[in-house]
Structures are given as C-alpha cells and as structure tokens.
Amino acid sequence: EPVPPEFGFPGLHVVDVSEETERGFAPDLEFSAMNRATVELPTEAAEAPPPQVLLRVEASALRCANDSGLAMPEEEREHHPLQALVRAATYLAQAPDHELLLVGHASAVGSDAHNHALSEARARGVLQLIQRDREGWVETATEHGSLRDVKAYLAYLTRERGWSCDPGPVTPDVDAAAKAGLEGFQEQYNERFAGELLVDGVCGVNTLGALFDVLQFEFERWLEKRGVGREALRLSEPPLLAAGASQSDSPRLPQPQSEEARRFVDLVLLGPQQRAELGGLSPSAVYEGELEFEELEIPAEPGGWETTEVAVTFRAPAGVEGQRFQLVSEDGAIDRVGDCDDAVAVDGLNRVVFSGIDWTKTYALRRIHGPGISTTVFSHVRFELQNGLWSPDSMRREVAQVAGPEASS
C-alpha cells in the first residue's frame, strides 16, 4: 500500500512487518494483535543519473575560509562539512559502480600558483579526513590553516556539542579568549579521549592532532547514524584535482557565486558512463565538457550526529479521534508521548513526529487507547536495524502505519 507523497517519503514502499525480509528484522518486533501494522522500507539502490549528468553533493557545506585549506563548521552555515561526506557515502553505498572525485577550488584573489596550491590543499585535507590520515591532516592544517579555523571548530564544539572551550570571536587573532578556549579544549580532550595534551592554551601539532581525533569521532558517529561504512567512500583515480581559480567563472559551479562560495571542495560522483564521457580527469574535462551537474541535497539534521527524529504514520478511521503514541527507550531515559489530535490527515493517514531522539538507544512504541490501556506497536528496536526500518535519506527513525481500533487490545 503506497504512502501518499505529501508525507515526504519519495521512493519508499510499504511491506507487512510479519513478512521475513533479507535483513531479517521481523522477528525482533512485537506487535501483539497489531498484525496489520506496516513499516516503510528504503528502496534498495540509488537511481542512476542519465549519462549526460554529473552528480555533486550540495557544495555549501565544504566551503573554506579565505586563504585556508580547511573546511570547518561555521555558525552561519546550515551544514557541518562532514555532512557532505556522509551524504556522498549514503549515495555511494547504494550505487556500487560510482566513485568519489574531490575537486578543490579557489577564488580569483591571489596568484595562480598560490590558488592552485590552496585548492589542492583543500581537496587533500578532505581526502585525509576520509583516509584517517592524522599526520597528513596536521601537516595540511599547519601549512594551509590558521588559528581562525581552530577557533571556528572550538566555537562549534561549545555551541553544538556541550564542550566548554569558547574561543571568543572567530578571528585569526591570538588573544586571551583564544588561549582560554584552547585550554578548555585541551582539558576536555584529555578527559574525553584519554589524551595527554599539555594544557597551555597553545595550538601546536599535538593540539591539531587532537582536533583531528574529534573530527574523526564525529565522522564515525555520523556514518554509524546513517548506517553506512567508510568503505562506501570509494575514490576515483586520481582521487583529487586542484582547479585553482581556473573555473571561478564557470556556470557549472554552484550558483549564485561569490568570492566565499568559490573557496570550496566539490564532491563529484562519477559513474562508469560519466567517466567514459569525460575521458581523462582534469578540471577542464569536468567543468568545460558537455556534462551538466545535478546536486544531491544534504538533509537537515538539527541534532547533528547525536539525535534524530521518529515519525509515526497511522491510519485513523472516520470518527476516531484522540490517537496518542508513547515512545520509550528501554533504559527508561526517554519517555515521550505524541498527541495526534492536531495532525493533518491525508487519505486517512495521520502523522506524529518525535524530535531530538537519541539514536543509540533501543526503543518501544506503544499506542495509547485510554488510561492504563495501550498496544505495543514495536519493541526491542535497535539502531542496527536502521537499514531495514529507517530511511537513510529521510532520516526518520521509525515509520509505522498502524491499523484501526479493531486491532486494539
């Protein structure tokens, strides 16, 4: 039974949860009398683009500061740079014949030689994150980064991840606030990662290595949340290109353009047909040939890698009101009740969303019929089942379509 597109689940299909699937999740669910309950499953493979189309991941996430080779999270940007890599991984996991090409870009400010070296450093810094090359990334950060990049990351950790390492204004300036922020980072890194950093408020190679460790921790958590492994990030040969500022006016770069928007790393996804059409890989072949670009959007994740959403979709027969659902983590730490009285019905379906849910826990979902009366929709649902139960692109943890009141107990 298809789910109406108004609910925002394109490309998904619905199956009866009593059926065995190749992923083997059905025995882990308990439905009591809910034998008509269904869940949505993701489609098995990404749709291949037409031969004349190149796919790229939404480019705004991998922008770099002026004269910097590092992409760091910025408060005014919607996405963390790692989200672009995770988006590429989720696509490549479903498109086994595609590969990832990294293309570094620079604005036209500065000499050609400088911009070429800077664009190569930008692409190489991303490659080093993918390849867990700590020493190489520290070298890139030392040669092509600045204290501003470090302060941007410390500000993000303070703002979004509960660290106490506020560096003050995100500028290249060495000041008391920056020193205090670095000391806070060094102390907490030692506590959280069993590190041995000297707490001196100085950003040397050891502290840069610690920043890399935290980035890698975030990367692993995001990949785990999306249910993909790092091995999905198959790289082309060569894995990177340095475009310098040679394509700064190309209509094939993301539009509209600005000096800031030109300082980025393009994540290009190459299939065999596109690779054959391009011939040898070069910036001119990619951006000046006949192939047109289409962009893969990065889904919004307000909780980053820490939390997600649970969306319950159910059928409410005419005249039945007061539908409520309770989502409970089996360690008791999370207990939420969603009231569907205000939900908008589409073709008899209603929907309630639980936000800010810790995806690392195991959950049960109950449908509440009245005081002390409920029906278990599912229980013992673990994140390891997400490829069977949760859509990696819609980022909805559980989508259950529950039968009418005749299934109540």
N, C-alpha and C positions, 0 to 999 in steps of 0.2 A: 504494500500500500504506500504510494508516494506521499511525502510530506510537502505541503504547499510551499512554493518558493518564498512566500512572504516571511517565513520563519528563518530565512537566511542560511539554508543548508544546501547550496547548489552542489550537484554531483554526488549526493548521498542517496543510498537506498535503504529500505527498511526490511528487516527479516524478523521472523519469530524467534524469540530467545530460547525456545525449547529445542530449536534445531542445533545439532552439532555443527561447528564450523571448523575450518582448518586451524584456526587459532585456539580452539578448544576451550572457550571461556564459559560456555553454557553451564557446565556442572558447578561452577563457582557461585552461581546466582541462586538465591532462594526467593521464590515467588508466591509461596502459599497457594492461594486459589487464583493467582494472577496469571493464568495460563495464556491469556490473550495479550499480555504485555509485550511490547516490542522495543527494540533499540535501533538507533541508526548506526550504520557502519560506513566508514570511508570507502570510496572506490579504491580499487587495488593499484591502479597505475596512473601516473600523470599523463594528461593528454599531450601528445607530441605536437609541437608547433609546426605550422606549414614550412616547407623547405626554404621559402624566401624570408623567414622571420628568425631573428636572433632574440633570445630571451635574456633579460638582465634583471637583477634584483633591484628593487627600489633604491635609488642611489643616495638619497639624502642621509642615510644612516652612517655612511662611510666617508664623511667629509672630514677634512683635516684643517687645523688652524693655519693661519698664514705662516709660511716658511717652516712648517712642521711636517715630519714624516709619520706622525702617529694620529690615529683616529681614536678620540676619546669621547665618552658621553658628555653631552652639553645640556644644560637645563632647558635651553630654548628649543632643543630638537626633540622630536617625538620618539625616536627610536635610539636604543643603545647600539653602537656599532656591531656588537656580537649578534644582534638580532638579524642583521643582514646575512651573516654566515650561517646562522641556524636556518633561515629561510632557504638559502641555497641548499643546505643539507636535506631539508624536508623534500624539496623538489627532486634532487638527485637520488634520494632513496627510492623514489617511485619511477625514476627514469634511468635505468641502469646503463643505457647507451650514451648518456650525456656526461660531459666533463666540465669542470670549472676553470675559466681563464680569468686571471686578475690583471686588470689594466690600470696602472697608476696615471693620474693626470695632475697638471699644474696650471695655474693661471699664467697669463702672459707677462706678469710682472717679473723682472729679472732677466738674466741672460739665458740663452738657450741651453748652455751647458749646465747651469745651476738648476734650471727647471727639469731637465732630463734626469739629473741625479736625484732630485727631490721626488719626482714622480716614481722613479724606480724604488726609492726608499719606502714610499707609501705602500706600493704593492708588496714589497718584500716584508714589511712589518706585518701585513695581514697574512702573508704566507707563513711567517714564523709563528704566528698565533695558531694557525691550522696545524702546523707540524710540531708544535710543542718545543720550539727551538728557543729555549730560555736565553742561552748565551748570545745567539744571534739577535734576538729582540732587544736585549740590553745594549748591544753594540749599536743597533739602529736608533734606539732611544738616545744614546749618548751622542751620536753624531748628527742626528736629524730631529731630535726632540728638544724640549725646553721645560723650564720649571712651570710654565703655564700649563703644559699638558699634564704634568703631575698634579698641579692644583685642581685642574678640571676633574681628574679622577677622584681625588680626595673629597672634593665638594659633592660629587655624585654619591660616594660611599656614605657621606654624612647625611645627605638629603634623602636617599632612597634605601639604604641598607643598614641603617642603625649604628654606623660607626661614629665615633667622636673624634673627628680629625678635620674639623673645619679649617681650611687654609685662608679664609678671608676672600677678598676679591680675586677672581680668576684672571691674574695678570702675570707677566714674567718677573715681576718684582720680588726680590729677596727682602722679606720684612719679618717683623715679629710674628704676625699671624701665620705666615707660611711656615716659620720654624715651629710654632706651636702645633700646627696641623700635621707636620711631618713627625713630630714627636708622638702625637696621638696615634698616627698610623703605625709607627714603629712599635709602640707599646702593644697595640691591639693585634698587630700581625704576630708578634711573639706569643700572645695569649691564644689566638685562634688557630694559628698554623704551627705551633710549637717551634717558632723561629728563634733566632739568636741575634737579631739586629741590635746594633748599638743605638740606644735612644739618645740621639744627639741633634735631631732636627735638621740633619744634612742629607741631601738626596744624592748619594753616591751609587756605585754599581750594585751594591748589596740591596739597597732600598729599591732600586729599579727592578732588580730580580724579584723582590717581594711583590711589587706591583704586578709583575707578570704572573706570579703564582696566584694572586687573587683574581686576575682576569681569566686565568685558566680554570679556576674553580667555578667562576660564573659560567664560562663556556660549557663546561661539563654538565652543570646543573640545567642549563637551558636545553642542551641536546637531550638529556635524560627526560626532561619535562615533555619535549616534543616526540620522544620515543624513537630517536634516530641515533646512530653511532657516528663517530668522527670519520669512520672509514667511508661513509657516504660521500664525503667531500673528495671525490676523485678529481685529480688535477690534470689539465691538458699538458702537452709537451710542445713548447715550453710552458711552464705554469704561470708566468707573468710577462707582461710587456710594460715598457716605460714609454708613455706617449708624450711626456713633457707638456709643452703648451701647443704642440703641433695641431691638436684637434680642438683648441679652445673655442673656435667659432663654428664647429661642426653642428649642423642641425640634428645630427644623430645623438648628441649628448642630451641628457635630461634638460628639459626646458621648464620655466624660463631660466636663462643663465645669468650668473653674477660672478664676480671675482671669487667669492666664497664657494659658490656651487661648483666652480671648476677645479677646486682642490679636493679631489676625492679618488677613491678606488672603485672602479667599475667591476662588478661581478657578472661576467658573461657566461651563459650556459650554452655549451656547444654540443649539438647532436651530430651524428655522422653526416647527415645531408648538409648541414651548415658548414661543417669542417671541410667537406669536399668543395663546396661552393667558394669558400674563402681561399683555398689553396694554402700557401704558407701563411703563418700567423704573423701579422705586423699591425701597427696602429692604422696604417693606411688601408690595409685589406679589411679590417674590422669596421672602420668608420667611413670609408670613402667608396666602398663597393655598392652592390645592388641590394644587399640585405637590409631590411628595416628592423627596428627594435620594438619589442613589446616588453612591458615592465611587470614583474611579479611584485605585487604589493606585500608589505610586511604587516602581519596582523597586529592590531593594537593589543598590548598586554600591560594593563595598568599596574599589575603586581610584579611585573618582570618575571624572573625565573622562580620567584618564591611562591606565588599564588596563581590561581586560575579561576574559572567560572564553572558552575554546574547548572545546566539548563534542562529543566524537566518540561516536556511537552506531553499533554494528555488530552484525551477526548472527553468532553463533558456533554452528555445527552441533554436535550432541551429540558429546561425546567430544573436542572440540577445545579445548585449553587453551593458556595462555601467550600470549594475544594482547597485543601491545605496539604502541604508536604513538609516532612521533617527530615533534614539531612544531619546525620550524626556520625562523627568519627568514632571508631570503635575503641579508641583510648579515652573517650569522653571529653577531649579538649575542645571539640567543636560540636555545637548543637544549635542548628538554625531551623526556623520554621518559616516557610514561604506561603503567603496567603494569595490565592489566585482570584479573589473576588473582583479585582480591578483589571485582570488580564483581558486583552482583546482577543476575541475568538475569531478564527479564520477557518471556515469549513468545519466547524465543530471542534477545532483544536485550540487549546489554551497553553500558555507557557509561563513558567516562573523561573527566574534566574537567581542563583546564589552566588554572590561575588566574594572575592578575597578568600578563596578556599585553598588551604594548604594541600598541594597535590601529592605530598609524600605519605599521606595517611591512608588508612583503609576505612571505607565508609559503608553505611547502611542508609537506605532511603525508605521512609515509611509514608504511607498515605493516611491522613488523619480523617476519620469519619465522624468523630464525636468525642466527648470526654472519655478517656480510657479505651477508646476503640480505634484501632489502626490496622493497616495491612502492610506487610513488608513487600516492597517492590523489588529491592535487591539488598544483599548484604555481602560482607567479605569482599568488596570490590576494591582491588588494588591497582596502583598505577601501572604495574607491569602489564595489565590488560588493556592499556590505552589504545594500542593499535587495533584491538578488536572492538572496543566500546567507545572510544573517544576520537573525534575527528581531529587530526593534527592541524588542519588548516583553519577550522572554525574555532579551535581552542575551547570547545565545550566539553567539560569532563564527563557528564553522563547525560544522554538524551534519551529519556524513556517515554514511550507513548503508552499510557495506562488505560485499561478497559474501564467501562462504566460501572455503575454501582452494583450490577449483578455479580461482579467479581469480589465484592466486599465480604469481609468475614466479621 
